[in-house]
Amino acid sequence: MPTYQQLPVNPVPGAVIVKLYRSGDEVRGYVRKVTDASEDDTVFSGEEMEPESALRLAKTHSEGTAPIYVELVEGVQWDPNWGILAS
């Protein structure tokens, strides 16, 4: 089962972030990659993805080396079926 980290205050450039939020009564997600502080983060296409799809996309964009962080927006609870969320 994959393990993800909660989003820290200062994620490192190159890290991939999956933001999970509510859209109506569903949990949706999108993926972005942290860039240098002087640039805007890169948001990958596919907004409004199901959490599982967003987490798979994050794994692809992390290339197996960059950390993957999860940001849970207010009202979203982690589902253990998605993997392990470490603090």
N, C-alpha and C positions, 0 to 999 in steps of 0.2 A: 504494500500500500504506500503510495507516495506521501512524503512529508513536506509540508509548506511552513513558512515562517510568517508570523504576524508582521505587518508593516512597521518598521522602526521609524523614529523621528527623522533620521537622516539616511535614507537609503543610498547605497553607493551607485555611482554612474555605471551603467551596464546592467543593473538589476532589472528584473521584469516584475511588474506589479499587476495583480489581478484584483480589480475593484469589483466587489459584489454588492449589489444594491437592490432595492425593491422597485418593481415596475408593476403597479397594480397589486395583484396578489401573488405574483411570481418573483423569484430571485433571478436576476440577470447579472451579466458581468461583461467587462471589457478589459482589454490588456494594453498596457503601455510599458515602454522601456525608459528607464531613467537615463537622462543625458547629463552632460556637464551643466553646472549651475547657470552658465551664460546662455543656454539654449532651452527651448521648450522640449518637454518629453515627447517621445515618439508614441503616438497612439496607433495601434494596429487596427486595420479594418475589421468589421464584424461586430460592431456594437450590438447590444441586445442579444448576446449569446447566452445559452444555458450555462450554468456554472461548470459543468463537466467539459464543455467545448472550450470555454475560456481557459481552464486549467491545462487542457491539452495544447492549446495554442501557445500558452506561456512556456510550456516545456519545450516546444519547438523553437521558440525565439530565444530561450536561454542557452541553447546549443549545448546543454548538459554542463555548463560551467558557471553561468551567471546565477546568482541567487534568485529564487522566486518568492516574492512576498505577497501576502493576501491582505487586502484592506476590506474590512467589513463595515459597511455603512449602517448607521443606526437602524435597528429593527431587523437586521439580518443575523441569523445564528448559523454557525458552522454545522454542516451536515457531515457526520463521520463517513458517509458513503463516498465523499469526495476525496478522502485521504485523512492524514493526520495534520492538525494545525498546532504547531509548537509555538510557545510564547518567547 
